[in-house]
Amino acid sequence: MAPPDSPRTVLAIGETMALVTPAAAEPVTDAEIFVVDAGGAESNVAAHLAALGHRAEWFSRLGDDALGRRVLAQLSRRGVDVSRVVLDPQHPTGLYVKDPGNGVVYYRRGSAASRLTDADADALDLDGVDLVHVSGITAAISASASCFLDRVIARARERRVPVSFDANHRAVLWEGPDAAASALFDLARRADIVFVGRDEAEVLWATATADDVRALLPDVPELVVKDGAIGATAFTSGGAMFEPALAVEVIEPVGAGDAFAGGYLAGWLTGQGVADRLRAGHERAARTLQTTKDFLDEGTHA
């Protein structure tokens, strides 16, 4: 892929919630100081791309409430274009809480983003968009949002806009493993770039290795299988390429996959080689692994 002559534009699409997390890496029950931040897989990717000098836009629905306006302001400060976002006066902004050492708790049922529909997809202007980035979370939050995601991918393919898809399997959002396995497989096979964790692929599709995932999705032009602290393997027309992960002290893993995708896609947009794209992904992931936040602002030390 040759380097572009001008900056490229990525449109990231999917729910962002208000994130509440202890300022230090300690359980919610013990913490006294908390941070309220923007947290969402797709907008995280957009923020990483913007930090790396790319044009990054994000679309979704937020509640027309204080948390929604806070999310918009935070993403805008990170260089993400939020002008497409719809503020919904009837449904709230979702919320989730990071409890270091104990996981994550979501309060998102009935959120504004869960009200996304085909009409929202049809209203999206894809002129000038070089890449659409989505994730499997959207398919899980409601039936209408799932239809919205299907329509977004269909429209992008009609317009020959490449689609990047991160499986982002969230078991708690699905009505059983079979529903998740089928839906996420269908979405993955329709994308041009796919990110999936080796562990989540094993849960979804009983694939034990990166090669097994490739055998299941042989026609995806670019498949990236992440294997946590071990590394990641990219399968492209040139074959398979493995790049080991960076050794870091992990404070909180949530958000690291989005950071990896942001770094990888930044390299893809500028025509870097596969090995360089993988290293860029690991470098961004390492930053996020060392903080309780989903995104570590530029100039901030972990």
C-alpha positions in Angstrom: 0.0 0.0 0.0 1.6 3.3 -1.1 1.7 6.2 1.3 -1.2 8.7 0.6 -0.6 12.1 -1.0 -2.9 13.8 1.5 -4.3 13.0 5.0 -6.8 10.2 5.2 -10.2 10.3 7.0 -11.5 7.6 9.3 -15.1 7.5 10.5 -15.4 5.4 13.7 -18.9 4.4 14.6 -20.3 3.0 17.9 -21.4 3.7 21.4 -19.4 5.8 23.8 -20.3 6.0 27.5 -19.2 8.1 30.4 -16.5 6.2 32.2 -16.0 6.4 36.0 -12.7 5.0 37.3 -10.6 5.4 40.4 -7.8 7.9 39.8 -5.4 5.3 41.3 -5.3 1.6 40.6 -7.4 0.6 43.6 -10.9 -1.0 44.0 -14.0 1.2 43.8 -14.8 0.3 47.4 -11.5 1.8 48.6 -11.0 4.7 46.2 -11.7 8.3 47.3 -10.8 10.1 44.1 -12.5 9.2 40.7 -12.0 10.3 37.1 -15.0 10.8 34.7 -13.9 10.2 31.2 -15.2 9.2 27.7 -15.0 5.4 27.2 -16.0 3.6 24.0 -14.2 1.2 21.7 -14.7 3.0 18.5 -14.2 6.5 19.8 -11.0 5.3 21.6 -9.7 4.2 18.2 -10.6 7.6 16.8 -8.7 9.4 19.6 -5.6 7.3 19.0 -5.7 8.0 15.3 -6.2 11.8 16.0 -3.2 11.7 18.4 -1.1 10.1 15.6 -2.0 12.9 13.2 -4.9 11.5 11.2 -8.4 12.9 10.6 -10.7 11.0 12.9 -14.4 11.4 13.0 -16.8 9.6 15.4 -20.5 9.0 15.0 -23.1 7.7 17.5 -26.0 8.9 19.7 -25.5 10.4 23.1 -28.1 11.5 25.6 -28.7 15.3 25.6 -27.5 15.4 29.2 -24.5 16.5 31.2 -22.6 13.2 30.7 -23.2 13.3 26.9 -22.0 16.8 26.6 -18.9 15.9 28.8 -18.1 13.0 26.5 -18.4 15.3 23.4 -16.1 17.9 25.0 -13.5 15.3 26.0 -13.3 13.7 22.6 -13.2 17.0 20.8 -10.2 18.1 23.0 -8.5 14.9 21.8 -8.8 16.0 18.2 -11.8 13.9 17.3 -14.4 15.4 15.0 -17.8 14.9 16.8 -19.9 17.1 14.5 -21.9 14.1 13.3 -23.0 13.0 16.8 -26.8 13.1 17.5 -27.9 14.3 21.0 -31.0 12.4 22.0 -33.3 14.3 24.5 -35.3 11.2 25.4 -32.6 8.6 26.2 -29.6 8.8 28.4 -25.8 8.5 27.9 -24.6 5.1 28.9 -22.3 4.7 31.9 -19.7 2.2 33.0 -17.5 1.8 36.0 -14.0 0.4 36.1 -13.2 -1.4 39.3 -9.5 -2.2 39.1 -8.9 -5.9 40.0 -12.6 -6.7 39.8 -13.6 -5.9 36.2 -16.1 -3.5 34.7 -19.8 -2.8 35.4 -22.0 -1.4 32.7 -25.1 0.8 33.0 -26.1 1.1 29.4 -29.6 -0.5 29.0 -31.9 1.9 27.1 -29.0 4.3 26.2 -29.2 6.7 23.4 -26.8 4.6 21.4 -29.0 1.6 21.7 -31.6 3.5 19.8 -29.5 3.7 16.6 -31.5 2.6 13.6 -31.3 2.1 9.8 -32.3 5.7 9.3 -29.1 6.8 11.2 -27.1 4.6 8.8 -28.7 6.0 5.7 -28.2 9.6 6.9 -24.4 9.1 7.2 -22.5 10.9 4.5 -19.5 8.7 3.4 -18.1 11.2 0.9 -14.4 11.8 1.7 -14.3 8.9 4.2 -11.3 6.6 3.5 -12.0 4.0 6.2 -15.0 3.1 8.4 -14.2 1.5 11.7 -16.8 -0.5 13.7 -17.0 -3.2 16.3 -19.2 -6.1 17.4 -20.4 -4.2 20.5 -22.9 -2.3 18.3 -24.5 -5.5 17.2 -25.0 -6.6 20.8 -26.6 -3.5 22.4 -30.0 -3.8 20.7 -31.8 -5.3 17.7 -32.1 -1.8 16.1 -28.4 -1.1 16.6 -27.5 -4.4 15.0 -29.6 -3.5 12.0 -27.9 -0.1 12.0 -24.4 -1.8 11.9 -25.5 -4.1 9.0 -26.6 -1.1 7.0 -23.4 0.9 7.7 -21.3 -2.0 6.4 -23.5 -2.5 3.4 -23.4 1.2 2.5 -19.6 1.3 2.9 -19.2 -1.7 0.6 -21.5 -0.1 -1.9 -19.3 3.0 -1.9 -16.1 0.9 -1.9 -15.0 2.4 1.4 -12.9 -0.2 3.3 -14.3 -1.4 6.6 -12.3 -2.1 9.7 -14.0 -4.4 12.2 -13.0 -5.3 15.8 -14.9 -8.3 17.2 -14.8 -6.9 20.7 -16.8 -9.8 22.1 -18.7 -8.8 25.3 -20.4 -12.0 26.5 -22.6 -10.2 29.0 -24.4 -8.3 26.1 -25.3 -11.4 24.1 -28.2 -13.8 24.5 -25.9 -16.8 24.7 -22.6 -17.8 23.0 -24.2 -19.2 19.8 -25.8 -15.8 19.0 -22.5 -14.0 19.5 -20.5 -16.5 17.5 -22.8 -16.4 14.5 -23.3 -12.6 14.4 -19.6 -11.8 14.9 -18.5 -14.3 12.3 -20.9 -12.8 9.7 -19.6 -9.3 10.4 -16.0 -10.3 10.3 -16.3 -12.0 6.9 -17.7 -8.8 5.4 -14.9 -6.6 6.6 -11.6 -5.6 4.9 -9.6 -5.5 8.1 -10.5 -7.6 11.1 -9.1 -7.5 14.7 -9.8 -10.4 17.0 -8.2 -11.7 20.2 -7.0 -15.3 20.0 -8.8 -16.0 23.3 -12.1 -14.4 22.2 -11.9 -16.3 18.9 -11.4 -19.6 20.9 -14.5 -18.8 22.9 -16.5 -17.8 19.9 -15.4 -20.3 17.2 -13.3 -22.9 19.0 -10.2 -21.9 17.2 -7.1 -22.6 19.3 -4.4 -20.7 17.3 -4.0 -17.7 15.0 -3.7 -20.1 12.0 -7.0 -21.7 13.0 -8.7 -18.2 12.9 -7.2 -17.6 9.5 -8.5 -21.0 8.2 -12.0 -19.9 9.4 -11.8 -16.5 7.7 -9.6 -17.1 4.7 -11.1 -14.4 2.5 -10.7 -11.4 4.9 -8.0 -9.3 3.1 -6.3 -8.3 6.4 -6.8 -10.4 9.6 -5.0 -9.4 12.8 -5.1 -12.0 15.7 -4.0 -10.5 19.0 -2.6 -12.8 21.7 -2.3 -10.6 24.8 1.2 -10.3 26.2 2.6 -12.7 23.7 2.1 -10.6 20.5 0.0 -10.4 17.4 -0.2 -12.0 14.0 -1.3 -10.3 10.8 -2.5 -12.3 7.9 -2.4 -10.4 4.6 -1.9 -11.2 0.9 1.8 -11.4 1.7 1.4 -14.2 4.2 1.6 -14.2 8.0 3.6 -11.8 10.1 4.1 -12.1 13.9 5.3 -9.3 16.1 5.9 -9.8 19.9 4.2 -7.5 22.4 6.1 -5.0 24.5 6.8 -6.0 28.1 5.0 -3.6 30.4 3.5 -3.5 33.9 -0.2 -3.9 33.4 -2.4 -1.6 35.5 -5.7 -2.2 33.7 -6.2 -4.1 30.4 -9.5 -2.5 29.3 -8.9 -0.2 26.3 -5.6 -1.8 25.2 -7.3 -3.5 22.2 -8.6 -0.2 21.0 -5.2 1.4 21.4 -3.7 -1.5 19.4 -6.2 -1.0 16.6 -5.6 2.7 16.5 -1.8 2.3 16.2 -2.2 -0.4 13.6 -4.7 1.5 11.5 -2.5 4.6 11.7 0.3 2.6 10.0 -2.1 1.2 7.5 -3.3 4.7 6.5 0.2 5.9 5.8 1.3 2.8 3.9 3.6 1.3 6.5 4.7 -2.3 6.2 2.9 -5.0 8.2 5.7 -5.4 10.8 5.7 -1.6 11.4 1.9 -1.6 11.7 2.0 -4.3 14.3 4.7 -2.6 16.3 2.7 0.7 16.2 -0.2 -1.2 17.6 1.8 -2.7 20.4 3.3 0.7 21.2 -0.2 2.3 21.6 -1.5 -0.6 23.6 1.5 -0.4 26.0 0.5 3.2 26.9 -3.0 2.2 27.7 -2.1 -0.9 29.7 -0.2 1.4 32.2 -3.2 3.5 33.2 -6.7 3.0 34.6 -8.1 5.2 31.8 -9.2 3.9 28.3 -7.0 6.6 26.7 -3.9 8.3 28.0 -3.8 11.9 26.7 -0.7 12.9 24.8 2.0 14.4 27.1 0.6 12.5 30.1 2.9 9.9 31.7 1.5 6.5 32.7 
